């Protein structure tokens, strides 16, 4: 075997051993070294030179970047996820015809869709979706993300939160928890504007918590300006502290008149 390929393979085995024992600091350090070593392979993107070990190098690099994506989820680093995903993507698209299918492909594509949904990048979500084959769209990992997006757009927040229990893989839980927080924050923001107060029972049901204790912990951590007293949650302090934005009416009138005069001159 080529000495460079051997060196990368051995280092990757050390990475996987550290990953299994959840030593993510060592994983991050080894991953940085692996990425540097991969630059020496001219068979990899963007060159794709047909070297004697091209297929083995492509397979190894693809697996390294797949582990990198999963590692970014484990350490909850969305920026690293995006970088590693875009480094991995050419192995699924440009090099797809030269390599056997990866068992991790649909899992990672589904994770990326979920990330875009969490970040509210809906246009990019649908762009990525359009690039997928009919077979991919039938995969449980992809279908899970698509169903979540539909529920989110429909405002069926109860389905969004309950979907956590049916996540197709344990790596999905991180993004599911972020999505749940986004949903609850959206409901909370609407509630404090629509009501002066709610009973604890109504607030718990509206925010989709399973117990009063979960509701009280959420209020303590996320909305300390809400008051809990006499069995109810009061929003008045939150309303009082919200900034009141004045509409600069005189300025807008002057600007509109100025535009009208300019148009009159042009005509």
C-alpha positions in Angstrom: 0.0 0.0 0.0 1.1 3.6 -0.7 2.9 5.0 2.4 0.8 8.2 2.4 -2.4 6.1 2.2 -1.1 3.9 5.1 -0.3 7.0 7.2 -3.8 8.4 6.7 -5.5 5.1 7.4 -3.6 4.5 10.6 -4.3 8.0 11.9 -8.0 7.6 11.0 -8.1 4.4 13.1 -6.8 6.4 16.0 -9.5 9.0 15.3 -12.2 6.3 15.4 -10.9 4.8 18.6 -11.0 8.3 20.2 -14.5 8.8 18.8 -15.8 5.6 20.3 -14.5 6.5 23.8 -16.0 10.1 23.3 -12.6 11.8 23.5 -13.8 14.6 21.2 -10.8 16.9 21.9 -8.4 14.2 20.6 -10.8 13.7 17.7 -10.7 17.4 16.7 -6.9 17.4 16.9 -6.6 14.2 14.8 -9.2 15.5 12.3 -7.1 18.7 11.7 -4.1 16.6 10.9 -6.1 14.2 8.7 -7.4 17.1 6.6 -3.8 18.4 6.0 -2.7 14.9 4.9 -5.6 14.6 2.5 -4.4 17.6 0.6 -1.6 15.4 -0.7 -4.0 13.1 -2.6 -4.4 14.5 -6.1 -7.3 12.1 -6.7 -9.6 14.1 -4.3 -11.7 17.1 -5.2 -11.3 19.4 -6.9 -8.6 17.8 -9.0 -10.0 14.2 -9.3 -6.8 12.9 -11.0 -7.0 9.3 -12.0 -4.1 8.1 -9.7 -3.4 4.3 -9.1 -5.0 4.5 -5.6 -7.8 7.0 -6.6 -10.8 4.8 -5.5 -9.2 3.9 -2.1 -8.2 7.5 -1.5 -11.7 8.7 -2.3 -13.4 6.1 -0.1 -11.1 6.9 2.8 -11.5 10.7 2.4 -15.3 10.3 2.2 -15.4 8.3 5.4 -13.2 10.8 7.2 -15.5 13.7 6.2 -18.6 11.7 7.2 -17.1 11.3 10.7 -16.2 15.0 10.7 -19.8 15.9 10.1 -21.0 13.6 12.9 -18.3 14.9 15.2 -19.5 18.5 14.6 -23.0 17.4 15.9 -21.5 15.7 18.9 -19.6 18.9 19.9 -22.6 21.1 18.9 -20.7 23.2 16.4 -23.0 24.3 13.5 -20.3 26.2 11.7 -18.0 23.2 11.6 -21.0 21.1 10.4 -21.5 23.4 7.4 -17.8 23.5 6.5 -17.4 19.7 6.8 -20.7 19.0 4.9 -19.6 21.1 1.9 -16.2 19.3 1.9 -18.1 16.0 1.9 -20.8 16.8 -0.6 -18.6 16.4 -3.8 -18.0 12.8 -2.8 -21.7 12.2 -3.0 -22.2 14.2 -6.3 -19.1 14.6 -8.4 -17.5 11.3 -7.3 -20.7 9.4 -6.8 -20.4 7.4 -10.1 -16.9 6.2 -9.2 -17.6 4.9 -5.7 -20.0 2.4 -4.2 -22.9 4.1 -2.2 -22.2 5.2 1.3 -24.5 3.8 4.1 -24.2 7.2 5.8 -25.2 9.4 2.8 -28.9 9.7 3.5 -28.3 10.1 7.3 -26.0 13.0 6.6 -28.2 14.6 3.9 -31.1 14.4 6.3 -29.0 16.0 9.1 -28.1 18.9 6.7 -31.8 19.4 5.9 -32.6 19.5 9.6 -29.8 22.1 10.2 -31.2 24.4 7.5 -34.6 24.1 9.0 -33.3 24.9 12.5 -31.5 28.0 11.0 -34.7 29.0 9.2 -33.0 28.8 5.8 -36.1 27.5 4.1 -35.1 28.5 0.6 -31.8 26.6 0.9 -33.8 23.7 2.4 -36.0 23.4 -0.7 -33.0 23.9 -3.0 -31.2 20.9 -1.4 -34.5 18.9 -1.6 -34.8 19.5 -5.3 -31.3 18.0 -5.9 -32.3 14.6 -4.3 -33.4 11.6 -6.2 -36.8 9.9 -5.8 -35.1 7.1 -4.0 -33.5 9.5 -1.5 -36.9 11.2 -0.9 -38.3 7.8 0.3 -35.5 7.3 2.8 -36.7 7.6 6.4 -33.9 10.2 7.3 -35.0 12.5 4.4 -38.7 12.0 5.0 -38.3 12.9 8.7 -36.8 16.3 7.8 -39.4 16.9 5.1 -42.3 16.1 7.4 -40.8 18.3 10.1 -40.6 21.2 7.7 -44.3 20.7 6.6 -45.4 20.6 10.3 -43.3 23.7 11.1 -44.8 25.7 8.1 -48.3 24.6 9.0 -47.8 25.7 12.6 -48.4 22.2 13.9 -45.9 22.7 16.7 -47.2 19.7 18.7 -46.1 17.4 15.8 -42.7 19.1 15.6 -42.1 18.5 19.3 -43.4 14.9 19.3 -41.2 14.1 16.3 -38.2 14.0 18.6 -39.3 10.6 19.9 -39.3 9.2 16.3 -35.9 10.6 15.2 -34.3 8.2 12.7 -30.8 8.4 14.4 -29.5 9.6 17.8 -27.5 12.4 16.0 -30.7 14.1 15.1 -31.6 14.8 18.7 -29.3 17.9 18.9 -31.1 19.6 16.0 -34.5 18.4 17.2 -33.8 20.1 20.6 -32.8 23.3 18.9 -36.0 23.2 16.8 -38.1 22.6 19.9 -36.6 25.7 21.5 -37.3 27.7 18.4 -40.9 26.6 18.5 -41.4 27.3 22.2 -39.8 30.7 21.8 -42.2 31.5 19.0 -45.2 30.4 21.0 -43.9 32.3 24.1 -43.5 35.5 22.1 -47.0 35.4 20.7 -48.5 34.5 24.1 -47.0 37.4 26.0 -48.4 39.8 23.3 -51.8 38.2 23.1 -52.6 37.7 26.8 -52.1 39.6 30.1 -51.9 36.3 31.9 -52.5 32.6 31.6 -53.1 30.0 34.2 -50.2 27.7 34.8 -52.2 24.8 33.3 -53.0 26.8 30.1 -49.4 28.1 29.8 -48.1 24.5 30.2 -50.4 23.2 27.5 -49.7 26.1 25.1 -46.0 25.8 25.5 -46.3 22.0 25.1 -44.6 21.0 28.3 -45.5 17.7 30.0 -45.3 19.0 33.6 -45.6 22.2 35.6 -42.0 21.9 36.7 -40.7 21.9 33.1 -42.7 25.1 32.5 -41.4 26.8 35.6 -37.8 25.9 34.7 -38.3 27.3 31.2 -39.7 30.6 32.6 -36.8 30.9 35.1 -34.2 30.3 32.3 -35.7 32.0 29.3 -38.3 34.5 30.6 -37.4 35.9 34.0 -39.6 38.9 33.3 -42.7 36.7 33.5 -44.3 36.6 36.9 -45.7 33.4 38.4 -48.2 34.0 41.2 -51.6 32.8 42.4 -51.4 29.9 40.0 -51.0 32.0 36.9 -48.3 33.4 34.7 -48.4 37.2 34.2 -46.8 38.9 31.1 -47.2 42.6 32.1 -43.5 43.1 32.9 -42.4 41.7 29.6 -44.8 44.1 27.8 -43.6 47.0 29.8 -40.0 46.3 29.1 -40.5 45.8 25.4 -39.1 48.7 23.4 -41.7 51.0 21.9 -40.8 52.0 18.4 -42.1 55.3 17.2 -42.9 55.7 13.5 -41.1 58.8 12.2 -44.2 60.1 10.4 -43.0 63.6 9.7 -39.7 62.3 8.2 -41.7 59.8 6.0 -44.0 62.5 4.8 -41.1 64.8 3.8 -39.3 61.9 2.0 -42.5 61.0 0.1 -43.0 64.7 -0.9 -39.4 64.9 -2.0 -39.8 61.7 -4.2 -43.0 63.1 -5.7 -41.2 66.4 -6.6 -38.4 64.5 -8.2 -40.8 62.3 -10.2 -42.6 65.4 -11.4 -39.4 66.9 -12.7 -38.5 63.7 -14.5 -41.9 63.5 -16.2 
